[in-house]
Amino acid sequence: MKMIEKLKYVLLGAALMLCVIFVSSDAIAVTYEKLINVTTGVRIFIDDREMIPTDINNNVVDVLLYNGTTYLPVRAIAEFNDYKVVWDDQNSFVKLYTKDDANDDNTQINPSTDIAISPEDTVLTIMNELREENGLPLLYKEESLKKAAEIRVKELKSRFDHIRPTGEEWHTVLMEGVSYTIAGENLAMGYSDPQEVVEAWMGSEGHRENILESRFDRVGISHYIDSKGIHYWAQTFAGSN
């Protein structure tokens, strides 16, 4: 029996669903623009004190309310509460210190004890960079889609397909708790590195269309390693108009 040292597969023909009609991504025709709800000028109060968020150069930063989620810099909210923020660009993590526990001159960064960026978040960052390069709105994480992706990624061990092990279409995993008018799924197996798996998806027309679909505004991503050390990835996308 021939031994395969490393499995690397990307499931071709990434699936899309519009309303309740299942269609192939190859047949997608964009007929309307996605509506994005962005509110600027949001004011933040902590214990009845107003926080004016600023960046590292003390420039005021606008707070955004994007599709119901509030975004503001970690540094702003941390320093407002007397925490020091340390960013390690090489290892891609952020650490917050109480100012009594660390001084500005001799803070030591230890990657083994700091907060690491998850593979899923790394994939999302790479995808959002690609979307930004293409003039598209950024995707944001949604917990219900994350749970759907976690279910799907573990199903791939028994059936690497857009059809679930039960014989149902993949999108039945979205039936509970996900509100959408269009949804999509990307799958991959054998890629341990987030950059590699995104490059593989971008090299496949159907998967690329999902990543750069203008109507998607939310995503759930899950990464799973089985007992044999094989890596599986699942992405569930959704959009509403």
Legacy VTK file of the C-alpha trace (Angstrom):
# vtk DataFile Version 3.0
C-alpha trace
ASCII
DATASET POLYDATA
POINTS 241 float
0.000 0.000 0.000
1.431 3.355 -1.021
2.113 5.694 1.877
1.118 9.345 1.601
3.472 11.492 3.654
1.327 14.604 3.712
-2.242 15.099 2.635
-3.163 18.460 1.147
-6.590 18.833 -0.358
-8.896 21.737 -0.986
-12.475 20.835 -1.702
-13.312 22.233 -5.127
-16.514 24.025 -6.063
-17.102 25.905 -2.812
-20.819 25.897 -2.124
-23.087 28.912 -1.882
-26.719 29.256 -0.931
-29.001 32.176 -1.705
-32.154 32.286 0.438
-33.304 28.654 0.385
-31.989 27.849 -3.096
-28.695 25.942 -3.209
-26.414 27.022 -6.045
-22.825 26.394 -7.114
-20.391 29.232 -6.622
-19.561 28.955 -10.335
-23.125 30.096 -11.075
-23.137 33.096 -8.744
-24.118 36.405 -10.296
-23.981 39.437 -8.041
-27.250 41.299 -8.564
-27.312 43.640 -5.587
-24.966 45.343 -3.157
-24.679 44.306 0.469
-26.060 46.804 2.989
-23.564 47.571 5.750
-24.698 49.359 8.881
-21.822 51.511 10.195
-22.292 54.184 12.862
-19.471 56.617 13.683
-19.049 59.053 16.542
-20.029 56.518 19.212
-19.266 57.722 22.764
-17.883 55.263 25.351
-18.504 55.586 29.108
-16.835 53.384 31.750
-18.150 53.767 35.301
-19.798 57.018 34.172
-16.469 58.412 32.943
-16.274 59.201 29.240
-13.326 57.607 27.462
-11.789 59.515 24.551
-9.882 56.780 22.660
-6.487 57.741 21.222
-3.753 55.892 19.367
-0.112 55.543 20.388
0.548 59.089 19.104
-2.362 60.534 21.130
-4.488 61.108 18.038
-8.211 60.732 18.722
-9.567 57.517 17.190
-13.167 57.219 16.047
-15.251 54.438 17.628
-17.239 52.422 15.100
-20.486 50.543 15.531
-20.302 48.017 12.679
-23.363 45.832 12.118
-24.152 45.883 15.823
-20.581 45.337 17.118
-18.528 48.164 18.694
-14.868 48.455 17.657
-12.225 50.513 19.478
-8.452 50.164 20.025
-7.249 47.776 22.732
-4.676 50.380 23.778
-7.342 53.020 24.382
-9.523 50.968 26.709
-6.525 49.394 28.470
-4.741 52.641 29.241
-8.002 54.235 30.338
-8.082 51.540 33.037
-4.398 52.038 33.945
-3.020 49.029 32.080
0.139 49.121 30.038
-0.060 47.669 26.514
2.849 45.782 24.950
2.671 44.699 21.309
5.168 42.148 19.981
5.048 42.427 16.186
7.388 39.470 15.623
5.266 37.007 17.617
1.914 38.728 16.914
0.519 39.089 20.396
-0.623 41.757 22.806
-0.015 41.746 26.545
-1.635 43.995 29.141
0.162 44.843 32.378
-0.960 46.705 35.436
1.424 49.636 35.670
2.596 48.438 39.095
3.788 45.124 37.594
5.780 46.460 34.649
7.730 49.597 33.852
8.194 51.142 30.456
11.942 50.494 30.240
12.499 46.840 31.132
9.346 44.902 30.288
10.262 41.369 29.240
8.023 39.636 26.687
7.634 35.885 27.009
5.701 34.304 24.137
5.034 31.118 26.133
2.982 33.010 28.716
1.364 35.652 26.541
-1.848 35.576 24.561
-1.178 33.948 21.180
-3.180 34.686 18.061
-5.236 31.610 17.139
-4.853 29.989 13.692
-8.473 30.919 12.967
-7.862 34.587 13.784
-4.732 34.553 11.637
-6.772 33.226 8.709
-9.360 35.960 9.272
-6.657 38.640 9.344
-5.177 37.403 6.060
-8.601 37.233 4.414
-9.514 40.728 5.563
-6.240 42.066 4.167
-7.182 40.515 0.816
-10.678 41.971 0.994
-9.309 45.401 1.859
-6.924 45.212 -1.121
-9.959 44.515 -3.314
-12.012 47.391 -1.896
-14.362 45.090 0.029
-15.743 45.481 3.571
-14.045 43.452 6.266
-15.545 40.242 7.607
-16.296 40.051 11.301
-16.576 36.982 13.508
-19.976 35.694 14.551
-20.350 33.121 17.309
-23.220 31.219 15.685
-21.189 30.791 12.484
-18.167 29.733 14.554
-20.247 26.986 16.173
-21.449 25.846 12.746
-17.847 25.713 11.494
-16.798 23.717 14.573
-19.472 21.122 13.810
-18.561 20.948 10.139
-14.785 20.703 10.639
-15.141 17.585 12.804
-17.489 16.009 10.273
-14.760 16.232 7.638
-12.843 13.372 9.221
-15.560 10.940 8.161
-16.683 12.739 4.978
-14.609 15.432 3.311
-17.419 16.930 1.284
-20.023 19.686 1.233
-22.493 16.863 1.927
-22.637 16.041 5.623
-22.085 12.494 6.972
-25.871 12.307 7.471
-26.383 12.838 3.734
-27.754 16.360 4.265
-26.491 19.451 2.460
-23.839 21.406 4.349
-26.090 24.409 4.943
-28.404 22.453 7.244
-25.828 23.208 9.955
-27.017 26.828 9.783
-30.671 26.039 10.508
-30.446 27.034 14.172
-29.265 30.444 15.295
-27.951 31.902 12.032
-29.772 34.726 10.259
-28.776 35.165 6.605
-29.906 35.597 3.023
-26.717 34.227 1.465
-24.236 31.741 2.899
-21.137 29.859 1.794
-18.636 27.261 2.930
-14.909 26.671 2.335
-13.171 23.447 3.395
-9.564 22.265 3.390
-7.495 19.367 4.716
-3.783 18.840 5.303
-2.668 22.441 5.727
-1.065 23.228 9.079
-0.190 26.838 8.267
-2.890 29.558 8.066
-1.070 31.383 5.264
-0.845 28.191 3.202
-4.507 27.317 3.544
-5.609 30.808 2.504
-3.248 30.700 -0.486
-4.747 27.339 -1.481
-8.284 28.710 -1.248
-7.303 31.800 -3.232
-5.895 29.506 -5.930
-9.293 27.844 -6.376
-11.949 29.864 -8.196
-14.900 28.835 -6.028
-13.097 29.354 -2.729
-11.663 32.668 -3.898
-15.184 33.844 -4.790
-16.351 33.048 -1.262
-13.448 34.939 0.345
-14.018 37.956 -1.910
-17.829 37.810 -2.032
-19.030 41.361 -1.419
-22.326 40.240 0.104
-20.670 38.296 2.923
-20.098 40.301 6.099
-19.728 37.571 8.739
-17.700 34.390 9.059
-17.025 31.489 11.405
-13.691 29.648 11.109
-12.633 26.412 12.764
-9.368 24.455 12.705
-9.209 20.844 13.913
-6.339 18.336 14.222
-7.327 14.668 14.425
-5.525 11.871 16.293
-3.328 11.208 13.234
-2.179 14.822 13.119
-4.167 15.709 10.005
-5.344 19.316 9.906
-8.894 20.219 8.846
-10.359 23.664 8.190
-13.929 24.873 7.776
-15.275 28.351 7.062
-18.952 29.308 7.113
-19.821 32.681 5.585
-23.073 34.609 5.814
-24.567 37.865 4.646
-27.870 39.706 5.048
-29.346 42.546 3.072
LINES 1 242
241 0 1 2 3 4 5 6 7 8 9 10 11 12 13 14 15 16 17 18 19 20 21 22 23 24 25 26 27 28 29 30 31 32 33 34 35 36 37 38 39 40 41 42 43 44 45 46 47 48 49 50 51 52 53 54 55 56 57 58 59 60 61 62 63 64 65 66 67 68 69 70 71 72 73 74 75 76 77 78 79 80 81 82 83 84 85 86 87 88 89 90 91 92 93 94 95 96 97 98 99 100 101 102 103 104 105 106 107 108 109 110 111 112 113 114 115 116 117 118 119 120 121 122 123 124 125 126 127 128 129 130 131 132 133 134 135 136 137 138 139 140 141 142 143 144 145 146 147 148 149 150 151 152 153 154 155 156 157 158 159 160 161 162 163 164 165 166 167 168 169 170 171 172 173 174 175 176 177 178 179 180 181 182 183 184 185 186 187 188 189 190 191 192 193 194 195 196 197 198 199 200 201 202 203 204 205 206 207 208 209 210 211 212 213 214 215 216 217 218 219 220 221 222 223 224 225 226 227 228 229 230 231 232 233 234 235 236 237 238 239 240
